[in-house]
Amino acid sequence: MNFIVKVVNSVDRASEWSGRAIAWLVLALVLLVCYDVAMRYLLQSGSIALQELEWHLFALIFLLSAAYTLKHDEHVRVDLLYGSRYFSDKHRAMVNLSGSLFLLIPFCILIIYASWPFAANAYAINEVSSDPGGLPYRFLIKAAIPLGFLLLLIQGIAEIGRNILILKQLSDVKE
């Protein structure tokens, strides 16, 4: 059990660090959008590259902060029964464990498997934006897809460990 505790704590620290680092992209995105809007409406001067950068930053925020969101249990969940008083801590841990094992982990593996050639091909051809004045190095944003789901997969494994520890702790209390 000590090994599981060490793995969970290590993954949690990494997710916390990456989530806090990605949070700075939110500030960058807000500043960029304000600048873009001011340029467009005050000076009638727009930029395709700025608009693409806004979408790229949004994609990075969304993809790379998923593990952080899962760590803090702030992800989207349908709480019909889970949040009710009828679900005990044991039931919640069992739902989290089965959801991670049968939904989250396979989905992350599927997305990593499917997106890897997508990003690798973009790198191989040095893909750039098809829009005039767009951004180069499109493979960087495409590489964020498997990276984001890899981070989510690792955090999902930590969540499995955490729920195993919760179930073990609850069974020790009853004995």
Backbone as CSV, one residue per row, in Angstrom:
resi,resn,N_x,N_y,N_z,CA_x,CA_y,CA_z,C_x,C_y,C_z
1,MET,0.817,-1.200,0.000,0.000,0.000,0.000,0.861,1.264,0.000
2,ASN,2.064,1.183,0.586,2.947,2.351,0.587,3.322,2.758,-0.830
3,PHE,3.495,1.768,-1.704,3.829,2.064,-3.098,2.700,2.852,-3.761
4,ILE,1.461,2.433,-3.508,0.303,3.131,-4.089,0.243,4.556,-3.568
5,VAL,0.488,4.744,-2.292,0.474,6.086,-1.697,1.537,6.964,-2.346
6,LYS,2.732,6.426,-2.552,3.817,7.194,-3.168,3.477,7.562,-4.616
7,VAL,2.903,6.620,-5.363,2.528,6.892,-6.755,1.448,7.964,-6.808
8,VAL,0.421,7.820,-5.986,-0.680,8.791,-5.965,-0.146,10.175,-5.608
9,ASN,0.686,10.266,-4.599,1.231,11.565,-4.188,2.124,12.178,-5.264
10,SER,2.926,11.355,-5.920,3.804,11.858,-6.981,2.997,12.382,-8.163
11,VAL,2.005,11.623,-8.582,1.166,12.042,-9.707,0.377,13.295,-9.328
12,ASP,-0.126,13.347,-8.118,-0.863,14.529,-7.665,0.021,15.774,-7.692
13,ARG,1.270,15.641,-7.251,2.186,16.789,-7.286,2.437,17.238,-8.718
14,ALA,2.641,16.291,-9.624,2.877,16.636,-11.034,1.642,17.301,-11.643
15,SER,0.460,16.785,-11.355,-0.773,17.379,-11.876,-1.000,18.766,-11.301
16,GLU,-0.685,18.931,-10.031,-0.832,20.241,-9.399,0.104,21.251,-10.060
17,TRP,1.337,20.850,-10.268,2.315,21.742,-10.900,1.885,22.103,-12.321
18,SER,1.502,21.091,-13.106,1.117,21.373,-14.497,-0.147,22.220,-14.560
19,GLY,-1.102,21.965,-13.676,-2.335,22.755,-13.660,-2.077,24.208,-13.316
20,ARG,-1.199,24.442,-12.356,-0.869,25.825,-11.991,-0.098,26.522,-13.105
21,ALA,0.752,25.780,-13.799,1.488,26.366,-14.929,0.532,26.713,-16.071
22,ILE,-0.398,25.823,-16.363,-1.360,26.049,-17.444,-2.298,27.205,-17.095
23,ALA,-2.546,27.417,-15.817,-3.433,28.510,-15.411,-2.919,29.860,-15.901
24,TRP,-1.624,30.001,-16.050,-1.070,31.250,-16.572,-1.479,31.482,-18.019
25,LEU,-1.779,30.399,-18.730,-2.246,30.560,-20.109,-3.615,31.245,-20.157
26,VAL,-4.394,31.090,-19.099,-5.692,31.766,-19.053,-5.477,33.279,-19.046
27,LEU,-4.531,33.740,-18.241,-4.221,35.165,-18.225,-3.717,35.625,-19.591
28,ALA,-2.829,34.835,-20.192,-2.318,35.178,-21.523,-3.455,35.247,-22.537
29,LEU,-4.386,34.310,-22.456,-5.515,34.293,-23.383,-6.408,35.521,-23.198
30,VAL,-6.689,35.886,-21.964,-7.528,37.062,-21.704,-6.859,38.323,-22.251
31,LEU,-5.579,38.466,-21.988,-4.860,39.636,-22.486,-4.822,39.658,-24.011
32,LEU,-4.613,38.503,-24.606,-4.568,38.407,-26.067,-5.923,38.757,-26.685
33,VAL,-7.001,38.249,-26.106,-8.338,38.557,-26.630,-8.633,40.044,-26.480
34,CYS,-8.281,40.629,-25.348,-8.500,42.081,-25.160,-7.723,42.875,-26.198
35,TYR,-6.490,42.506,-26.425,-5.676,43.191,-27.433,-6.283,43.032,-28.825
36,ASP,-6.692,41.806,-29.152,-7.259,41.521,-30.474,-8.547,42.324,-30.689
37,VAL,-9.411,42.352,-29.694,-10.666,43.096,-29.803,-10.390,44.587,-29.939
38,ALA,-9.468,45.107,-29.152,-9.133,46.534,-29.235,-8.585,46.876,-30.618
39,MET,-7.703,46.032,-31.133,-7.133,46.286,-32.464,-8.221,46.234,-33.538
40,ARG,-9.121,45.275,-33.406,-10.153,45.098,-34.427,-11.179,46.223,-34.419
41,TYR,-11.647,46.615,-33.239,-12.740,47.587,-33.178,-12.278,49.035,-33.073
42,LEU,-11.130,49.257,-32.497,-10.658,50.627,-32.369,-9.813,51.058,-33.569
43,LEU,-9.000,50.141,-34.072,-8.096,50.494,-35.167,-8.430,49.782,-36.481
44,GLN,-9.516,49.020,-36.492,-9.935,48.261,-37.671,-8.784,47.445,-38.265
45,SER,-8.028,46.817,-37.403,-6.879,46.019,-37.833,-6.939,44.663,-37.138
46,GLY,-7.217,43.617,-37.899,-7.286,42.278,-37.343,-6.104,41.441,-37.790
47,SER,-5.944,40.307,-37.163,-4.834,39.421,-37.488,-5.297,37.970,-37.416
48,ILE,-5.092,37.239,-38.492,-5.415,35.807,-38.513,-4.551,35.070,-37.489
49,ALA,-3.278,35.427,-37.431,-2.365,34.760,-36.499,-2.823,34.935,-35.050
50,LEU,-3.273,36.128,-34.686,-3.761,36.354,-33.316,-5.000,35.517,-33.028
51,GLN,-5.912,35.453,-33.984,-7.122,34.655,-33.781,-6.780,33.175,-33.649
52,GLU,-5.843,32.697,-34.463,-5.432,31.296,-34.339,-4.739,31.047,-33.010
53,LEU,-3.922,32.006,-32.570,-3.247,31.858,-31.291,-4.255,31.781,-30.145
54,GLU,-5.343,32.534,-30.236,-6.399,32.453,-29.228,-6.973,31.034,-29.157
55,TRP,-7.272,30.457,-30.314,-7.814,29.097,-30.347,-6.790,28.091,-29.845
56,HIS,-5.524,28.299,-30.183,-4.476,27.379,-29.730,-4.313,27.443,-28.214
57,LEU,-4.322,28.642,-27.666,-4.220,28.771,-26.214,-5.424,28.136,-25.520
58,PHE,-6.613,28.344,-26.066,-7.807,27.725,-25.488,-7.693,26.199,-25.515
59,ALA,-7.218,25.665,-26.642,-7.049,24.211,-26.755,-6.032,23.699,-25.740
60,LEU,-4.925,24.413,-25.569,-3.920,24.002,-24.585,-4.488,24.029,-23.172
61,ILE,-5.233,25.077,-22.855,-5.840,25.175,-21.524,-6.780,24.000,-21.289
62,PHE,-7.620,23.730,-22.266,-8.594,22.648,-22.129,-7.912,21.284,-22.018
63,LEU,-6.974,21.002,-22.917,-6.342,19.685,-22.962,-5.392,19.432,-21.796
64,LEU,-4.572,20.402,-21.487,-3.514,20.169,-20.513,-3.959,20.376,-19.068
65,SER,-5.146,20.911,-18.865,-5.622,21.081,-17.489,-6.626,19.996,-17.080
66,ALA,-6.900,19.052,-17.933,-7.872,18.002,-17.602,-7.406,17.160,-16.419
67,ALA,-6.125,16.841,-16.358,-5.612,16.039,-15.239,-5.742,16.804,-13.924
68,TYR,-5.429,18.081,-13.949,-5.567,18.938,-12.771,-7.030,18.983,-12.318
69,THR,-7.929,19.105,-13.277,-9.361,19.153,-12.974,-9.820,17.844,-12.346
70,LEU,-9.366,16.718,-12.888,-9.715,15.414,-12.321,-9.152,15.274,-10.909
71,LYS,-7.921,15.716,-10.699,-7.294,15.624,-9.376,-8.133,16.345,-8.327
72,HIS,-8.687,17.493,-8.695,-9.477,18.280,-7.756,-10.964,17.906,-7.772
73,ASP,-11.307,16.844,-8.482,-12.683,16.342,-8.552,-13.648,17.437,-9.014
74,GLU,-13.204,18.236,-9.971,-14.022,19.328,-10.509,-14.501,19.037,-11.928
75,HIS,-14.341,17.805,-12.364,-14.767,17.431,-13.705,-16.289,17.298,-13.759
76,VAL,-16.795,17.236,-14.969,-18.239,17.116,-15.172,-18.672,15.716,-14.748
77,ARG,-19.723,15.682,-13.963,-20.251,14.404,-13.495,-21.766,14.544,-13.376
78,VAL,-22.474,13.493,-13.713,-23.923,13.481,-13.535,-24.175,12.978,-12.121
79,ASP,-24.584,13.886,-11.248,-24.700,13.581,-9.825,-26.118,13.191,-9.407
80,LEU,-26.764,12.329,-10.159,-28.113,11.925,-9.768,-28.100,11.167,-8.445
81,LEU,-27.214,10.205,-8.330,-27.127,9.429,-7.100,-25.834,9.686,-6.342
82,TYR,-24.758,9.937,-7.081,-23.424,10.081,-6.497,-23.394,11.133,-5.399
83,GLY,-24.013,12.258,-5.626,-23.980,13.350,-4.657,-25.060,13.267,-3.597
84,SER,-25.902,12.254,-3.674,-27.005,12.168,-2.715,-26.538,11.586,-1.385
85,ARG,-27.387,11.688,-0.411,-27.068,11.141,0.910,-27.171,9.623,0.935
86,TYR,-27.703,9.037,-0.132,-27.861,7.582,-0.183,-26.580,6.873,-0.582
87,PHE,-25.611,7.615,-1.125,-24.339,7.019,-1.520,-23.325,7.210,-0.395
88,SER,-22.794,6.110,0.088,-21.766,6.172,1.129,-20.406,6.427,0.475
89,ASP,-19.408,6.648,1.309,-18.042,6.824,0.786,-17.589,5.576,0.034
90,LYS,-18.017,4.427,0.508,-17.657,3.175,-0.168,-18.280,3.127,-1.561
91,HIS,-19.543,3.506,-1.667,-20.204,3.507,-2.977,-19.544,4.509,-3.922
92,ARG,-19.198,5.681,-3.406,-18.534,6.688,-4.239,-17.184,6.171,-4.736
93,ALA,-16.436,5.546,-3.841,-15.135,5.001,-4.233,-15.300,3.902,-5.279
94,MET,-16.335,3.087,-5.134,-16.576,2.008,-6.112,-16.988,2.591,-7.462
95,VAL,-17.813,3.630,-7.461,-18.212,4.286,-8.713,-16.991,4.917,-9.376
96,ASN,-16.176,5.618,-8.587,-14.969,6.242,-9.137,-14.003,5.202,-9.684
97,LEU,-13.820,4.120,-8.950,-12.910,3.061,-9.375,-13.390,2.413,-10.666
98,SER,-14.661,2.044,-10.715,-15.175,1.389,-11.931,-15.229,2.363,-13.101
99,GLY,-15.578,3.618,-12.848,-15.594,4.614,-13.922,-14.208,4.839,-14.494
100,SER,-13.212,4.899,-13.618,-11.831,5.079,-14.085,-11.349,3.866,-14.858
101,LEU,-11.623,2.681,-14.329,-11.142,1.448,-14.969,-11.812,1.171,-16.308
102,PHE,-13.124,1.373,-16.365,-13.868,0.938,-17.550,-14.218,2.057,-18.531
103,LEU,-14.103,3.301,-18.110,-14.429,4.412,-19.011,-13.222,5.322,-19.260
104,LEU,-12.676,5.900,-18.188,-11.615,6.891,-18.337,-10.348,6.311,-18.968
105,ILE,-9.820,5.245,-18.402,-8.550,4.675,-18.888,-8.684,4.188,-20.334
106,PRO,-9.710,3.393,-20.681,-9.824,2.976,-22.087,-10.009,4.150,-23.050
107,PHE,-10.778,5.168,-22.639,-10.987,6.326,-23.505,-9.678,7.080,-23.731
108,CYS,-8.906,7.278,-22.670,-7.615,7.960,-22.806,-6.686,7.175,-23.736
109,ILE,-6.633,5.868,-23.571,-5.780,5.037,-24.430,-6.239,5.138,-25.878
110,LEU,-7.539,5.117,-26.100,-8.075,5.236,-27.454,-7.690,6.572,-28.092
111,ILE,-7.848,7.659,-27.364,-7.532,8.983,-27.912,-6.032,9.109,-28.161
112,ILE,-5.207,8.627,-27.260,-3.757,8.675,-27.478,-3.387,7.874,-28.717
113,TYR,-3.933,6.679,-28.827,-3.656,5.807,-29.970,-4.112,6.445,-31.278
114,ALA,-5.288,7.058,-31.277,-5.837,7.644,-32.506,-5.188,8.976,-32.857
115,SER,-4.746,9.730,-31.872,-4.213,11.065,-32.160,-2.714,11.071,-32.422
116,TRP,-2.034,10.031,-32.017,-0.589,9.996,-32.232,-0.216,10.102,-33.718
117,PRO,-0.806,9.301,-34.620,-0.467,9.456,-36.042,-0.851,10.830,-36.592
118,PHE,-1.928,11.385,-36.087,-2.394,12.712,-36.486,-1.316,13.759,-36.198
119,ALA,-0.763,13.724,-34.984,0.291,14.667,-34.598,1.608,14.337,-35.302
120,ALA,1.926,13.057,-35.420,3.180,12.654,-36.072,3.185,13.044,-37.543
121,ASN,2.057,12.896,-38.215,1.962,13.283,-39.622,2.122,14.801,-39.777
122,ALA,1.517,15.555,-38.880,1.651,17.017,-38.932,3.114,17.421,-38.739
123,TYR,3.821,16.705,-37.879,5.243,16.980,-37.670,6.059,16.594,-38.902
124,ALA,5.743,15.442,-39.472,6.503,14.937,-40.625,6.424,15.878,-41.821
125,ILE,5.271,16.492,-42.011,5.120,17.386,-43.166,5.317,18.858,-42.789
126,ASN,5.685,19.083,-41.505,5.872,20.448,-41.000,4.640,21.300,-41.327
127,GLU,3.494,20.797,-40.900,2.211,21.427,-41.225,2.123,22.854,-40.686
128,VAL,1.584,23.717,-41.514,1.345,25.113,-41.138,-0.129,25.414,-41.356
129,SER,-0.551,26.567,-40.892,-1.933,26.983,-41.083,-2.228,27.139,-42.570
130,SER,-3.432,26.761,-42.962,-3.832,26.923,-44.362,-4.308,28.348,-44.646
131,ASP,-4.526,29.124,-43.597,-4.965,30.508,-43.769,-3.777,31.422,-44.034
132,PRO,-3.935,32.384,-44.928,-2.846,33.335,-45.150,-2.592,34.156,-43.888
133,GLY,-1.353,34.228,-43.475,-1.019,34.947,-42.250,-1.241,34.124,-40.999
134,GLY,-1.522,32.825,-41.169,-1.750,31.946,-40.018,-0.450,31.520,-39.366
135,LEU,-0.566,30.710,-38.348,0.588,30.294,-37.558,1.313,29.103,-38.182
136,PRO,2.621,29.068,-38.045,3.381,27.885,-38.465,3.374,26.828,-37.347
137,TYR,4.021,25.730,-37.575,4.221,24.673,-36.570,2.907,24.146,-35.996
138,ARG,1.979,23.805,-36.861,0.683,23.296,-36.427,0.833,21.987,-35.647
139,PHE,1.945,21.270,-35.887,2.157,20.000,-35.188,2.255,20.199,-33.675
140,LEU,2.664,21.376,-33.229,2.768,21.612,-31.786,1.400,21.547,-31.118
141,ILE,0.415,22.166,-31.717,-0.923,22.142,-31.120,-1.538,20.752,-31.258
142,LYS,-1.230,20.063,-32.356,-1.758,18.702,-32.519,-1.098,17.731,-31.542
143,ALA,0.143,17.988,-31.180,0.828,17.139,-30.202,0.241,17.304,-28.806
144,ALA,-0.466,18.399,-28.563,-1.092,18.611,-27.257,-2.232,17.620,-27.016
145,ILE,-2.783,17.053,-28.088,-3.891,16.101,-27.906,-3.401,14.837,-27.203
146,PRO,-2.420,14.109,-27.763,-1.967,12.925,-27.019,-1.314,13.274,-25.686
147,LEU,-0.632,14.422,-25.610,-0.012,14.820,-24.345,-1.064,15.063,-23.272
148,GLY,-2.111,15.789,-23.608,-3.167,16.060,-22.642,-3.843,14.786,-22.154
149,PHE,-4.080,13.866,-23.067,-4.725,12.616,-22.660,-3.752,11.686,-21.931
150,LEU,-2.461,11.816,-22.192,-1.476,11.065,-21.414,-1.464,11.565,-19.974
151,LEU,-1.487,12.881,-19.791,-1.552,13.433,-18.436,-2.831,12.990,-17.725
152,LEU,-3.940,12.996,-18.462,-5.214,12.551,-17.887,-5.169,11.062,-17.545
153,LEU,-4.552,10.259,-18.406,-4.399,8.818,-18.145,-3.607,8.582,-16.863
154,ILE,-2.502,9.304,-16.718,-1.667,9.137,-15.522,-2.433,9.551,-14.273
155,GLN,-3.171,10.665,-14.356,-3.973,11.080,-13.204,-5.091,10.072,-12.944
156,GLY,-5.645,9.476,-14.004,-6.660,8.442,-13.846,-6.123,7.227,-13.106
157,ILE,-4.885,6.865,-13.397,-4.247,5.753,-12.678,-4.081,6.108,-11.203
158,ALA,-3.705,7.359,-10.934,-3.600,7.798,-9.538,-4.964,7.763,-8.849
159,GLU,-6.013,8.123,-9.581,-7.363,8.078,-9.004,-7.773,6.637,-8.682
160,ILE,-7.378,5.705,-9.526,-7.639,4.289,-9.240,-6.941,3.910,-7.935
161,GLY,-5.668,4.286,-7.819,-4.934,4.003,-6.587,-5.580,4.644,-5.371
162,ARG,-6.003,5.901,-5.515,-6.638,6.619,-4.410,-7.915,5.898,-3.959
163,ASN,-8.717,5.436,-4.905,-9.966,4.758,-4.551,-9.722,3.370,-3.978
164,ILE,-8.678,2.709,-4.417,-8.293,1.435,-3.787,-7.916,1.688,-2.325
165,LEU,-7.155,2.750,-2.081,-6.770,3.092,-0.706,-8.001,3.428,0.140
166,ILE,-8.947,4.146,-0.439,-10.178,4.491,0.301,-10.938,3.222,0.652
167,LEU,-11.101,2.319,-0.323,-11.819,1.064,-0.068,-11.092,0.223,0.981
168,LYS,-9.778,0.194,0.921,-8.982,-0.569,1.896,-9.153,0.042,3.283
169,GLN,-9.084,1.348,3.359,-9.243,2.038,4.631,-10.640,1.796,5.215
170,LEU,-11.659,1.848,4.385,-13.030,1.621,4.865,-13.218,0.178,5.308
171,SER,-12.579,-0.771,4.610,-12.712,-2.173,5.037,-11.935,-2.435,6.324
172,ASP,-10.823,-1.726,6.557,-10.058,-1.881,7.797,-10.840,-1.332,8.984
173,VAL,-11.608,-0.263,8.752,-12.394,0.347,9.821,-13.491,-0.600,10.280
174,LYS,-14.099,-1.331,9.341,-15.206,-2.235,9.681,-14.731,-3.468,10.420
175,GLU,-13.468,-3.838,10.237,-12.953,-5.068,10.865,-12.604,-4.891,12.298
